[in-house]
Amino acid sequence: MSVVVFALVHFSGDPVLLMVSPDAPPDVVATMRQALGFDRPLYEQFARYLGNAAHGDLGMSLRMNRPVISLILERLPATLQLTLAALVIAVLVAIPAGIVSAVKRGTVVDRLAMAGAVAGQAVPIFWLALLLIALFGVRLRWLPVYGSGSLAHYVLPAVSLSTIIMGRLARLVRSCMLAVLGQDYVRTARAKGLGESRVLAVHALRNASIPIVTLLGLQFAQLLGGAVVTETIFAWPGIGRLVVEAIFNRDFPVVQGVVLVVSLIFVAVNVLVDLCYAVLDPRIRTEPA
């Protein structure tokens, strides 16, 4: 990721030309390029960047003249809070919808739930966000449409962001539940007289949870990516909005730093998902047999 983003941002243009006046003399441009290190070969710039990053130094912002790591740490909590709020909404809606759809297979409830899941996957985030703003923010004036601060500020951006995975999660839960509801241990649990809710939650859902947890871990990065669009529309002070501003300003160190941090978060989340497998299914062991 570091190699790819380094190459893309450097091939997009010269940031020095955006930092000086259009009629600046060539010697002024050359002096600033030399001061910032952009006159060196790309491989040398990349090697220096990796060496500094290994020591926690992601460079200085070209526009704000602040350490990139401080900008990221300042904006990262807002993005993680929004992402977790969207994830909670998706889980609270999609998992019950998938369970009910599997239990009521072939009924009107099943068809409506799956139609809603398909619609949720098809609706673009930006269109849904603008629709929610127009309805609940402008017309009804129930919820704030920009910024952060109170719990009400989370509602519209979190709902918009949660639709990325809500439909996919509901369909996966339905498929996994259908696969386990016909198993012998489920029939045995029902034969013992256990309540239907306990059968579904303890015996069926837990055994179907590994693919669900895997999807949630993989979709976490997609939520972070979707936060770029959501944060821009709702003026949310997170790293998504930060990286958009950095791209327009060609603030290379900020773009590189955000991508690197998001990649590390994605790797860490997937490691935690792998560790959860042994908790969800005792038959899975992390050590070799």
C-alpha positions, 0 to 999 in steps of 0.5 A: 500500500505504501508503494502504490500510494507513494507512486500515485500521489507523486505521479499526480502532479507537482505540489510545489506548483500549488504552494507558490505564486503562478508567476513565481520565478523558476529559481524560487520554485527550484529552491522550495522543491529542494527544501522539501526534498522533491528534487531527489530521485523517487526511490530515495524519497520513498526510502527516506519516507519508510525509514522515518515511518518506522520511527513513527515519523510520517512527515510534515503536512505541506499545507498546515505545517504540522506533523502528519501523525498529530493530524491523524491522531486528532481526526482518527477518533471521529472516524472510528466512532462513526465507523463503529456506530455504522457497524452497530446499526448494520448488525442490529438491523441485518442480523435479525432481518437475516434470521427472520428471513431464514425462519420464514423462508419463502414467505412474504416476510422473506421476500420483503427482507431480501428485497430490502437487502438488495435495495440497500446494496444498490443505493449509492451512499452519496445519494442516500446521504443527500436524500436523508439530509433533504428529508430529515435535515431540511424539510423536517428539521429533526436532525443536524446535517453537518459537523459533530458534537451530540448523538444527534449528529451521528444519526444521518452519517451513521445510517448512510454509512451502514447501508454499505454492508447492511444488505450483504450482511442480511443475505449472508446471515440468511444463507448461514442460518438456512445451512444450520437450521436443518442440522441434527443438533438443531433438531435435537435442541428442539426435541429437548423442548428448548424455546425457539429463541434459545435454539436460534440464538445459542445453537443456530446463530453461534454455529453460523457466526464464523462467516458472519464475523469474517464478513464484518472484519472484511467490511470494516475497511470498506466502512472506513473507505465509505467514510471518505464520502460520508464525512465529506457530505456531512462535514464530519471532522474525520480522516476521510475528510482530511484525506480528501482535502489533502488530495485536492491540495496535493499534500502528499505526506498526509495522503500517505500517512492516512493510507498507511494508518488505515491499512494498519487498522485493517490488518489489526481488525482481521487479526482480531477476527482470526483470533475470534474463530477459536472462541466461536468454535472450540474445534478451531485451534490456532496451533497446528494439529 
